[in-house]
């Protein structure tokens, strides 16, 4: 089928899908920030424990989320080609896989305290983290379910509901946190445990709301009718596509965790500066991630129609939009490094003069980091759209662990560039990933049916 859309029309289509998804990712980030701020007001040890527990839980979650992410290109392609049976069977099996994954990893979550102690974490913080995860850890089931239903709805271009449901979750999380952490409105003051109850409540609420909406808005798919019946062909398809996505996610999150360890070796101020720069870069990365999700859907639609011209033109537009946003954020990071990083430290803090210059320098590296990371996540989204996930997984693992991590260590420690060297290594590795994946997409994957 010949592509009938202009570049401008492709851009409008990407924005129509992508902006609500960007907003959804930012809102999800807002939930995390709400937890951090409120617990910081209540107790610093509890704040540290939830940060540690959150990182531990998220590492497990992002692996299992691969099955939900895999659903997006499958549903987009099937819906475009009119295959409603494929939409239904793969969505159900993605839910199955999410439940099975949750059951497999729950022991790791419930045994978080001894595991954290075994890797040298502070005993007090490890105990508090374990207490939090005894409650909040169960949210792995609804959270993975949310990922599946969000992917289903986004692939059918119902991204507005994904945004507003997440925004509603932010509000509910803030209300429950305020009541249960501090004991307001007659509620008991539960502190850390209050935040845990808020976490599981918000995930259950979001999952149920999305399920009700999916059943109401897409009744022809009958998603929840005879949900207990297995479909092993659909199960296998989601598993084969989703496992490499989950492993790719795990490789990336592991890279940034390892980078934080390297920064900790350099010193407390360097680690604090790293945390500030990562927070700022994470906010802008949400834009790239939302646009990448939109690119996955658009590529999946072109794949379903076997429309190579649409895939090529849409891919160029998506990459161009990500690059343009990177240029804008680079300009902001270069122009206001001290002002941006200074927002994260109390002016009266005696360590501020030591941390801000380091964080400001890292933000300059974060400018190039945006260009490399935005490029690789955008092309990764296009590859997922054409259901090419296995080879990109190997490319990502090589770029992150055979290039980025050794480069970070060599530049940071062997050659003595410190924090700047660690970040330079990350930029190099992400840039290599972007180049490899670009060759993969433009050289092979874009050739539908080839």
Order of alpha helices (4+ residues) and beta strands (2+ residues): alpha-alpha-alpha-alpha-alpha-alpha-alpha-alpha-alpha-alpha-alpha-alpha-alpha-alpha-alpha-alpha
